[in-house]
């Protein structure tokens, strides 16, 4: 094969990046995706926050959600949480919190441990049959998160390994750690035309170079992507079938219709009134 033909074939097989961003940083949190920008293209992935904190304690007050699910993954350090039932705990590095808000709930958390804490919080739009459903809150310790090679399976399945968390839609969400020079190839399941990657640290070639803090969205298709670590690197990757519903947003909520949003926000308010009577808000 001539070098020109080999180069042409390599280019043809490369799945193009159609958008990349470094998001907007406020304090220890960088918002990489929101419904007003890439979330409309990446749905069901509608928000993605990269958090990186080292310093004084930082605690978020109790706040509500409805119509969405969130998955928090801790790459380093630990985060504290207050679950929808008021229980408090700590999520160590490698652990996962899954919270399916349904019709509405309140929770909180923050960073109150010494040292550095890093990780990602992902928001996922729920389909109509779940957006006004019950709240589900699950926590996985680091040794409960299943792995396949260098990939930790946070949601969905990769090869023969599946997450113990029942996802709300056809979604894969993986956390990767590659050593410098290591290659890894991801072939999405049939129908997973949405694909993105967010780099936590280090750098990787896809073959475009992505560095810590970058998020890249790939062209819609079922084509694979090959990663080559240019240094020791950590990243998360999401793939899914496209969410074929509108994103109707409130301040803390995402629903598929204005009617569902009104219902969710009314339920959130009723919970707030109860929390106030109990002295918890």
C-alpha positions, 0 to 999 in steps of 0.5 A, spaced: 500 500 500 502 506 498 504 511 503 498 516 500 493 510 500 495 509 507 494 516 509 488 516 506 485 510 509 487 512 516 484 519 515 477 515 512 477 511 518 478 516 523 472 518 527 472 526 527 471 531 533 466 536 531 466 540 537 471 541 543 471 545 549 474 547 556 467 549 559 466 555 564 470 554 571 467 557 577 471 556 583 472 548 584 467 546 578 468 547 571 461 546 567 463 542 561 456 541 558 449 544 559 443 544 556 444 551 553 450 549 549 452 542 548 447 538 552 442 539 546 447 535 542 449 530 547 442 528 550 441 524 554 447 527 557 445 534 559 450 537 564 457 535 565 461 538 571 469 537 572 470 538 580 477 539 582 478 542 589 484 543 594 483 548 600 478 550 605 472 546 606 467 547 600 459 544 602 453 545 597 447 547 601 441 542 600 438 543 593 433 540 589 432 536 582 427 533 578 426 529 571 434 527 571 439 522 574 446 524 576 452 520 577 458 522 581 464 519 580 470 520 585 477 520 581 481 522 587 480 524 594 473 524 597 466 527 597 461 528 602 453 527 601 447 528 604 442 523 600 434 524 599 433 521 606 437 525 610 443 520 611 450 523 611 456 519 608 463 519 604 464 517 597 471 515 597 476 515 590 473 510 585 466 510 588 460 512 585 453 515 587 447 514 582 441 519 584 435 518 579 431 524 581 424 522 578 419 527 580 423 530 585 428 530 591 433 534 595 440 532 597 447 536 598 454 534 599 461 537 598 469 537 600 471 537 607 477 532 607 484 535 607 488 534 600 485 534 593 479 532 591 477 531 583 472 527 579 466 528 575 458 529 576 454 527 570 447 529 569 442 524 564 435 526 562 430 521 563 425 519 559 417 520 560 416 514 563 421 515 569 421 523 569 416 523 574 417 517 577 420 515 584 427 517 587 432 512 587 439 513 590 445 508 590 452 508 592 457 504 590 464 503 594 470 503 590 471 495 590 463 495 588 465 498 581 466 493 576 472 493 571 474 491 564 481 492 562 483 499 564 475 501 564 471 502 570 464 501 568 460 506 571 454 505 567 452 500 562 456 495 559 463 494 556 465 487 553 462 482 558 462 487 564 456 490 566 454 496 571 450 493 577 446 500 576 440 499 572 441 505 567 435 509 565 436 509 557 441 505 553 448 509 555 455 507 557 459 511 561 466 509 563 472 511 567 479 510 564 486 510 566 491 509 561 499 509 562 503 513 557 504 509 550 498 505 552 493 504 546 485 503 547 480 502 542 472 503 544 467 500 539 460 503 541 454 498 541 449 499 535 445 505 536 450 509 540 451 514 535 452 519 541 460 519 543 464 524 547 470 524 552 472 528 557 480 528 560 481 529 567 489 529 567 494 527 562 494 527 554 491 523 549 491 522 542 485 520 538 489 522 533 487 529 535 491 531 541 486 532 548 489 534 554 486 535 561 480 539 562 478 538 554 471 535 552 471 533 545 464 531 541 465 526 536 461 526 529 454 521 530 456 514 527 457 507 530 465 508 528 470 506 533 475 511 536 482 509 538 486 512 544 493 513 545 496 515 551 501 521 550 502 521 558 499 517 564 492 519 563 485 519 566 478 520 562 471 519 562 467 517 556 460 517 554 456 513 549 448 513 548 442 512 543 440 519 542 435 522 547 429 523 542 425 528 547 425 536 548 429 538 554 425 543 558 429 546 563 428 549 570 433 551 575 435 545 578 430 540 573 430 537 566 424 535 563 421 533 556 415 538 557 413 544 560 407 540 564 412 535 567 416 541 569 411 544 572 409 537 576 416 536 578 417 543 581 411 543 585 413 537 588 420 540 589 416 545 593 412 541 597 418 537 599 422 544 601 416 546 605 416 539 609 424 540 610 423 547 613 417 544 618 423 539 620 428 544 621 432 541 615 432 546 610 
